[in-house]
Amino acid sequence: MRDRIEEAIAERLTDPDFGVSELATATALSASQLRRRMKAMYDRTPVQLIRHRRLEAGARLLQERADVTIGEVAYAVGFNSQSYFSRSFREAFGVPPSQYRGEGAAA
């Protein structure tokens, strides 16, 4: 089950419309079943895990590609808003994306 969840998220990570219902369909579970199982496996809801995986991908891009803007990174990993990406990034990593890139921080 964990592999199916991770694979489904990885395949659709860049799709800003990918959410709980799409993940539930990909794993052949109802949204409520998916939520219960993910909470038990990850101690996170589907929304939290999708956002976390997007932020991890964004952090990798920030480290690997100095030529892309933070906005481009945000959109590349499935966020619809640069400000939401930056706010979520700061909450997850403790620093804003620009500082993370500048310091070469490791997550």
Secondary structure, DSSP 4 states (H G I P E B T S, - for coil): -HHHHHHHHHHHTT-TT--HHHHHHHHT--HHHHHHHHHHHHSS-HHHHHHHHHHHHHHHHHHH-TTS-HHHHHHHTT-S-HHHHHHHHHHHHSS-HHHHHHHT---
